[in-house]
Amino acid sequence: MPDLMWQKSSFSAEASNCVNIAMDPDGTLRLRESDEPEGVLKARASRTHGLLIAIKSGRLPG
């Protein structure tokens, strides 16, 4: 895996278990938890964008 510039979620504040996000040079979005950094979820940014819109609009079951 290439060296990525991971960013911590602004919702994580000072918590020890944080969600990190990075963009791979090939355009793939990477997500991981700070307490288990070897487990990385990969997704296309276009698909993730649609998921975030659905979450924010409340279209997903709770």
C-alpha positions as CSV (number, residue, x, y, z in Angstrom):
1,M,0.0,0.0,0.0
2,P,1.4,3.4,-0.9
3,D,2.2,6.0,1.8
4,L,-1.1,7.8,2.3
5,M,-1.9,11.1,4.1
6,W,-4.5,9.9,6.6
7,Q,-6.9,12.5,8.1
8,K,-8.8,12.1,11.3
9,S,-12.5,12.6,11.3
10,S,-13.6,15.9,12.9
11,F,-16.2,13.9,14.9
12,S,-13.5,11.9,16.6
13,A,-12.3,14.9,18.8
14,E,-9.7,13.7,21.2
15,A,-11.0,10.1,21.3
16,S,-8.4,7.3,21.0
17,N,-10.5,5.3,18.5
18,C,-10.8,7.5,15.5
19,V,-12.0,7.1,11.9
20,N,-9.3,8.0,9.4
21,I,-9.7,8.7,5.7
22,A,-7.2,9.0,2.9
23,M,-7.3,9.3,-0.9
24,D,-5.1,6.9,-2.9
25,P,-3.3,8.3,-5.9
26,D,-5.6,6.1,-8.1
27,G,-8.7,7.9,-6.7
28,T,-9.7,5.1,-4.3
29,L,-11.0,6.3,-1.0
30,R,-9.5,4.5,2.1
31,L,-11.1,4.2,5.5
32,R,-9.7,2.7,8.7
33,E,-10.0,2.9,12.5
34,S,-7.0,4.3,14.3
35,D,-6.9,1.4,16.8
36,E,-6.7,-1.2,13.9
37,P,-4.8,0.6,11.1
38,E,-4.1,-2.6,9.2
39,G,-7.8,-3.1,8.4
40,V,-8.5,-0.7,5.5
41,L,-11.7,-0.4,3.6
42,K,-11.4,0.6,0.0
43,A,-14.1,2.3,-2.0
44,R,-14.6,4.4,-5.1
45,A,-15.2,8.0,-4.1
46,S,-18.2,8.3,-6.3
47,R,-19.9,5.4,-4.5
48,T,-19.0,6.7,-1.1
49,H,-20.4,10.1,-2.0
50,G,-23.8,8.5,-2.7
51,L,-23.7,6.6,0.6
52,L,-23.0,9.8,2.6
53,I,-25.8,11.7,0.8
54,A,-28.2,8.8,1.7
55,I,-27.1,8.8,5.3
56,K,-27.4,12.6,5.7
57,S,-30.9,12.6,4.1
58,G,-32.2,9.9,6.4
59,R,-33.0,7.5,3.5
60,L,-31.3,4.5,5.2
61,P,-33.0,2.4,7.8
62,G,-31.8,3.0,11.3
